[in-house]
Amino acid sequence: MEEGSGAAGQAAFQSLVLRRLDEIRDAQRAAGSAPAAPVEGTEGVEVTEGAATIAARYTAIQRSAHREILALAAGPVVAVPAGANNGQREAMRAGVRYRVVYERDALDLDRTDTPLLLHEWSALGEEMRVAFDVPMKLVMADRAKALVVPPPPDGVPPRALVLESPALLTALGWIFDRVWESALPVPVALASAVDGPLTSDDKRLLTLLLNGYTDQAIGSQLGVSMRTVQRRVRRLLALAGAQSRLQLGWHAAQHHWI
């Protein structure tokens, strides 16, 4: 395939995804006002209401998976606290692959149960990453069925979308893949946050960074590639919950990292 035709194909696919995203948003708006029923004019989209019903559908979707579960874990908890997610435990013990992206703000590392639960999922084999911005709460089984939970307005019972439309599932899968690719591994940042101070290499890198050295110069000082420096900086950003190097410097000063 010629380069131009490949670029055109990618642009066409992205345009299709954007149209499907509009359909998902329309369905999400319908979830805010419609009764628990299929959404009119949108085949393969059903609205379900109430925490207990959503929890049951969530468990059922996980149990229906044969190969993989893809999940975006945006806060807050609506129906199933992580500690009560027995559907995931059962599926993972049956050999289902789990890939989950957690929203950074939803990971309260000061709570004693959060690190323990994440370590439990990791021990069971969950592949986990963290992102600063997770666009929705999603669980998808084998890319064939999905549950999307919009954040409920205050005082309104939670509602969710159960999706089996191939077009919408393709769009959701594309969204998950993009978020996953841009997210950072959780266990490394989590271990550092729980175990205490940074390593000596972390401190040296951070000192050079805050003294204005470029990534290339830091790499020369540390004897590593510029790509390795950038990877380590991304890890420190994730650990600090920072979105910029300036924020990272402020966090390092506030928490006496160096």
N, C-alpha and C positions, 0 to 999 in steps of 0.2 A: 504493500500500500504506500502511495506517495505521501510525503510529509504534509502537503497541503490538504489532501483528502482526509488524513488522520485528524488534523486540527479542525477541519470542518465537521467531521463526525463527532469529535469531542464537544464542540460548541453546540451541535444539534442535541446531543444527549443532555448537556447542562440545561439547555432551553426546555427540554422535556421535563427534567427534574424540577425546574422552577414552576412549571405549570402544575405538576403534581403536588408541589409544596402549597400552592394556592388552594388546591383541593383539600389538603390536610388542614390548612388553616380554616377553611370554610366548615369542615367537619368539626374542628375544635370549637368554633363559635357556636355551631349547632349543639354541641355537648353542653354549652352553658345555658341553653334554654329549652332544648327538646326533651320530651319524655324518653324513657329507656326503650328505644326502638330503632330499627334501621333508619338511616338518614335518607330522606326522600331525595331521589335523583342521584344518589351516590351508591352504586352497587358495591357490596363487600365492605360496607362501613356500618357498624352498629354502635349505638350509644348505650352504655350501661351505667347505672346510678347506685350510689351508696357504698360505703367503705367495705361492708361485708361482701357485697356482690363483686366489687372490684377485686378484693382479695381472693375470692374463689376463682375468678377468671384468670387472675395472675398465676395462681397455682396450677390451674388446668393447662395454661399455655406452656408453662415450664415442663409439666409432665408429658406434654405432647411432643416435645423435642426428641429427635433421634440422633442428631449430629451436633448441633450447636445452638447456643443462646447468645444473642447480642443484646446488650443492655446499656442504656444511658441513665445514670443515677443522678438526676437533678433533685435538689431539695425543694420543699420539705417532704417528710414522710406523709403519705395520704392514706394508705390502707394497710400496708404490711411493714412493720418494723423489721430491720435486718435480722434481729435475733429470732424472729418468728418465721423466717423464710424457709420453712421445711421443704417446700417444693424444690428449691435450689439444692439443698443437701441431697435429696433423693435423686435428682437428675444428675448431679455431679458424680455421685457414687455409682450411677448406672453408666458412666462414661461419656456423658454429654459435655462438650467443650463449652466453657463460659468465657466470654470476653466482655468486660464491664469498664465503662469510663465513668468515674466519679467526679462530680462537681466539687471544686476545691472548697467553696464556702460551706458545702454540706458535710465535709469531713471535720468534725469537731474532735481534734486530737486531745483536747483537755478532758474529754469524757473517758473514763476508764474502759468502757465497753467498746468504744469505736476501734482502737488498735487491736483489741483481742478478737473482735469479729472479723476484721480485715485479715488478720493473721490466720484465722480459721479458714476463711475462703481461700486464701493463698495456699494453705496446707492441703486443701482439697483439690487444688489445681486451677483455681480461677486465675485468668490472666487479667490483671487490673492496671488501669492507668488513671491519671488525674488530669483534668482540664479546668481552666479558669472559667470557661463559659460553656455550659452544656445546654443545648437548645430546648430539650424536652425530657420528660420522664418516659422511657421506652423500654419494652422487652419484646424481642422478636425470636420466634422459634423457627429454625431451619429456613429463615427468610420466606416462610409460607404463611405465617400468622403473627400479628403484632398487637400489643396493647399500648396505647398512648394515653397518658394521664395529664391533662392540662392542669395548672395550678387553680384550685377552686377559689372563687371570690369569697370574702368573709361572710360567714353565716349561711353559705350555700352548700348543700351536700356534695361531696366529690362526685364527678362523673368521669368516665373514661371512654375511649374509642377502641373497639375491637375491629381490627382491619384484616381483611382477606383479599382485598383488591390487588391484583398483581401489579398494576401501575403504581399504586400508592406504596406497596411493599418495596418496589424497586427504588422509589425515591427515598424511603426510609433507610434502606440498605446503603444507598449512596451517602446519605447524611452520616450514618454511623461510621462508615469507612473514612470519611473526611475527618470527623472528630477524633477517631482512633489514631489516625496517622499523625495528627498534630498534638496529641496528648503525651504526657510523660509517665514513666513507670511509677507506680505507687509504692511498692515495698521498700525501695531504696530510701525515698524521702521519709517514709513512715518509720523505718528503723532508726534513722538519724534523729527524728523528732522525739522518739521514745527513749533512745539510749543516751541522749545528752549532747555534749559539745561536738563541734565539727572535728574532722580528722586534721592532722597537720597539713596535708596537701590541700584540703579545703581552705584552711586559714591562709596559707601562702597564696593560693589563687585569688582569694577574696582581697587580700592586702594589695596585690598587684593591680587588681581590677579597680579598687577604690583610689589607687594612686595614679590612675589615668593611663595605665598601659593598654595598648591595643591587644586584641586577641592573638595576633601574630607574635607580638613581643612577649606576651605571657607564655605562649607555647614555647618560645625559644628559652625563656627562663626556666620552665619546668621540664623541658626536654620532651614535649609531646606535640602532636599536631594541632593546628588551629581548630579542626573539627572536634578533637577531644576537648579542647578548652570550651568550645561552645556547648558541647554536651554537658560538661560539668557545670557551666553557668546555668543552663536550663534546669539542672537538678537543684541547684541552690535557689533558683527562683521558685521552683515548686515547693521546696522545703519551707521557704519564707512566706509562701502565698502571695508573692509579689508578681506584678505584671510588667515591671521595667527594672532596669539595672539601678536606676535612681531609688526606687522603692526598696530594692534589695539592700542598698547601702544604708538607708534609713533603718531598716529592720535589723541589720547587722549591728549598728550602733546601739539601738534600743535594747537588744538582747545580749550585748557584750560578746559577740561572736569572735571578735579579734581584739 
